[in-house]
Amino acid sequence: MNEAHVDFVLRIADDSLILGHRLSEWCGHGPILEEDIAMTNIALDLIGQATSLLNHAAALQGEGKTGDDLAFLRFDRQYRNLLLVEQPNGDFGMTMMRQFLFDAYRTILFERLQSSSDEMIAAIAEKSLKETKYHLKHSSEWVIRLGDGTEESHNRIQESLNTLWRYTNELFYADAVDDEMRNAGILPDLSELREQWEKTVNHVFDEATLTIPTNNWKQEGGRKGMHSEHLGYILAEMQYMQRAYPNMEW
């Protein structure tokens, strides 16, 4: 087992898993019926991505575990997701801003991962990219609509940006795991990823009449297993059935 390879797959798998769970909390609570359905479908896309990636990580580990084991039976410090995706939903504007910041990053990442030397990752990236492009279109249109809407909608989405911007630096976190993956050809060169992400973000924010916060405080730690208190509440809910009824199959 190559630990760096497994860790890398878990990072992108956990991003999808935790954000998918977060979005699922909107089911039945959307502002309009069409949006309720849209967010639920996006959550399902993310859970589907997580399932494929977690199954791949389990196969790479070679310890007889399944994707479900990795999803439900790890402790909080063993999750590698971004801090951004575990932040509370807040109001609809907060959810859309969180989604947009992530979608803009994830679209570029999946574009690059299609050329990965790991054929499974390349295949998952190719399929997931089609979904993620829709996610980006959906979230960016809502950011523009709310930002360039009424005074209240503008103020709310601006406050969402002010709150979440501190977590965006971690999108581009890199360590020895990334170096090893690049050397193996599993992770293509992502040196231009931040530049492209900023171009997308700035274009949408210009249309939405939103201002990027000047506070340079950066919050990170998720890639190393250092999470906010919010992840603990997510896992308590998400893992309950598996821990209460071990090895139960549905």
C-alpha angles and dihedrals in degrees: 000000000000103000094199091053092051092045092052093051090047091054095060092035093054092048089059095041097051096040090047090054091048093052091047087065087072092062106123092006104076119133090242132013095249091052092046088057093043094053092045090052092049089050089053091050090053093047089050090053090048092051093054093045095045091050088052092049090050091051091049090051091055093202098122093258125137132221088257090056090055093045098049110020106053125099121242094260089057094062116096103193125133117266088234095068095052095054115116119269094241111176124340092271092054091051093049093048092050090048094048095050089050097042093052089055097040094051092058092043094053091047088058096041092060086080094050117134086227098087093200093054090046091052093047090048092051093052095041094049091067090055095042093053088059091047090053093048090050098046096042092051090053093048089053093044093051096039095050094037131081125341090255095048090047093050093048096049090045090053089050090054091047090053099044102037092084090067097053097083089068089064086078099039111143132184141152091301091061092045092053092047092051092050089052093048091240092113114039121218108292097181092120095043096095092047092053092044091052090049091054094044095047092049092053094043091052090055091044092049090234127149123221110234117255093214104109097198109135123202119198142143105114094105088059095045096260104131140174120256089259094076091060091059091047092052093045089060098035096047100040099100095046093049095042093048107027117208092004113156123202 
